[in-house]
Amino acid sequence: MGVKSVGEKYRCEKCGNEVVVTRAGGGTLVCCGEDMKKVEG
């Protein structure tokens, strides 16, 4: 799943790091060697 729009939130399942997208450029976000999971809400 790639980043699609500004404002999306993602979380690392291993360390809990969270990211809010400020500029959507596609691709995937990676932390601790794994793709980050999109957080709903």
Summary of the structure (lengths in Angstrom):
residues: 41
radius of gyration: 9.4
end to end distance: 17.0
largest distance: 24.7
contacts: 88
relative contact order: 0.40
helix: 0%
strand: 32%
